[in-house]
């Protein structure tokens, strides 16, 4: 399960729930979201030995950002990438490789947008100095 801020940026991840009784027997457990709270439910049986331990494991993700674009923003971004392909098309090697990368990304992205999807850019690191990124295309 992921935890995001109001802007949709990933803040943390919560591992799968777990719970064990005093004998070490695993118990069925699950999460629900109630408003802004994450609640862990543990299913006890008549044979459950107490105390029961259930402790969610949370991982914080500093330096991970997402940029969610709507349909028109996605189209504008892909159009800009297509412009990059055109700009570098006549550039000498190795700069021409940038144009190839832009062209491949623009072609792939255009197909995704035509299928009713929008662009989400994931960035890991500390832009602009140390970062990498990748796109995903969820339904709009």
C-alpha positions as CSV (number, residue, x, y, z in Angstrom):
1,X,0.0,0.0,0.0
2,X,1.3,3.4,-0.8
3,X,0.9,6.7,1.1
4,X,0.7,9.9,-0.9
5,X,0.5,13.6,0.0
6,X,-2.3,15.9,-1.1
7,X,-0.5,16.5,-4.4
8,X,-0.3,12.7,-5.1
9,X,3.4,12.5,-4.5
10,X,4.5,9.2,-2.9
11,X,5.4,9.7,0.8
12,X,5.8,6.2,2.1
13,X,5.0,2.5,1.5
14,X,3.3,0.2,3.9
15,X,4.3,-3.5,3.7
16,X,1.7,-6.3,3.7
17,X,0.0,-6.6,7.1
18,X,1.1,-9.3,9.5
19,X,0.1,-10.5,13.0
20,X,1.1,-13.4,15.3
21,X,-0.2,-14.6,18.5
22,X,1.8,-15.5,21.7
23,X,2.7,-18.9,20.2
24,X,4.0,-17.5,17.0
25,X,1.0,-18.6,14.9
26,X,0.2,-16.2,12.0
27,X,-3.2,-14.6,12.1
28,X,-5.3,-13.3,9.3
29,X,-5.1,-9.6,9.1
30,X,-5.9,-6.8,6.6
31,X,-5.9,-3.0,6.3
32,X,-8.7,-0.6,5.7
33,X,-8.5,3.2,5.1
34,X,-10.9,5.1,7.3
35,X,-10.8,8.8,6.3
36,X,-7.1,9.7,6.7
37,X,-6.3,6.7,9.0
38,X,-4.9,3.3,8.0
39,X,-6.5,0.7,10.3
40,X,-5.2,-2.8,10.7
41,X,-7.8,-5.5,11.5
42,X,-6.7,-8.8,13.1
43,X,-9.1,-11.8,12.9
44,X,-9.0,-13.7,16.2
45,X,-10.1,-17.3,16.7
46,X,-11.1,-19.1,20.0
47,X,-7.6,-20.6,19.9
48,X,-5.7,-17.3,19.6
49,X,-3.1,-17.0,22.4
50,X,-2.7,-13.5,23.7
51,X,-0.8,-11.1,23.6
52,X,-1.0,-10.6,19.8
53,X,1.7,-8.7,18.0
54,X,0.7,-6.7,14.9
55,X,3.0,-3.9,13.8
56,X,2.8,-2.4,10.3
57,X,6.2,-1.8,8.6
58,X,6.4,1.6,6.9
59,X,9.1,2.8,4.5
60,X,9.6,6.5,3.8
61,X,10.6,7.4,0.2
62,X,12.5,10.7,0.2
63,X,13.6,11.8,-3.2
64,X,10.7,10.1,-5.1
65,X,8.3,12.4,-7.0
66,X,5.5,11.9,-9.4
67,X,4.1,14.4,-11.9
68,X,0.6,13.5,-13.0
69,X,-0.6,15.1,-16.2
70,X,-4.1,15.4,-17.5
71,X,-5.1,14.7,-21.1
72,X,-4.2,18.1,-22.5
73,X,-1.0,18.3,-20.5
74,X,0.0,14.8,-21.6
75,X,-0.6,15.8,-25.2
76,X,1.4,18.9,-24.8
77,X,4.3,17.1,-23.2
78,X,4.4,14.4,-25.9
79,X,4.2,17.1,-28.6
80,X,7.3,18.7,-27.0
81,X,9.1,15.4,-27.1
82,X,8.2,15.0,-30.7
83,X,9.7,18.5,-31.3
84,X,12.8,17.3,-29.6
85,X,13.0,14.4,-32.1
86,X,12.6,16.9,-35.0
87,X,15.2,19.2,-33.6
88,X,17.9,16.6,-33.2
89,X,17.0,14.7,-36.4
90,X,19.7,16.5,-38.4
91,X,22.3,16.8,-35.5
92,X,25.6,15.1,-35.9
93,X,26.4,11.9,-34.0
94,X,26.3,11.4,-31.0
95,X,23.7,14.2,-30.5
96,X,21.5,12.5,-33.1
97,X,20.9,9.7,-30.6
98,X,19.0,12.2,-28.4
99,X,16.6,12.6,-31.4
100,X,16.2,8.9,-31.8
101,X,15.3,8.6,-28.1
102,X,12.9,11.4,-28.3
103,X,11.3,9.9,-31.4
104,X,10.9,6.5,-29.9
105,X,9.4,8.0,-26.7
106,X,7.0,10.2,-28.7
107,X,5.8,7.4,-30.9
108,X,5.2,5.1,-27.9
109,X,3.5,7.9,-26.0
110,X,1.2,8.8,-28.8
111,X,-0.2,5.3,-29.0
112,X,-0.7,5.4,-25.2
113,X,-2.6,8.7,-25.3
114,X,-4.7,7.5,-28.2
115,X,-5.8,4.6,-26.0
116,X,-7.3,7.1,-23.4
117,X,-4.2,7.2,-21.1
118,X,-2.4,10.1,-19.5
119,X,1.3,10.6,-18.8
120,X,2.7,10.2,-15.3
121,X,6.4,11.0,-14.8
122,X,8.2,9.3,-11.9
123,X,11.4,10.9,-10.7
124,X,13.9,9.4,-8.3
125,X,16.8,11.4,-6.9
126,X,17.4,15.1,-6.5
127,X,16.7,16.8,-9.8
128,X,18.3,18.3,-11.7
129,X,21.7,17.1,-10.5
130,X,21.2,13.4,-9.5
131,X,18.0,11.9,-10.8
132,X,16.4,9.4,-13.1
133,X,12.9,9.2,-14.4
134,X,10.5,6.9,-16.2
135,X,7.0,7.3,-17.6
136,X,3.8,5.3,-16.9
137,X,0.5,5.7,-18.7
138,X,-2.6,5.0,-16.4
139,X,-6.1,5.6,-17.7
140,X,-7.2,9.2,-17.4
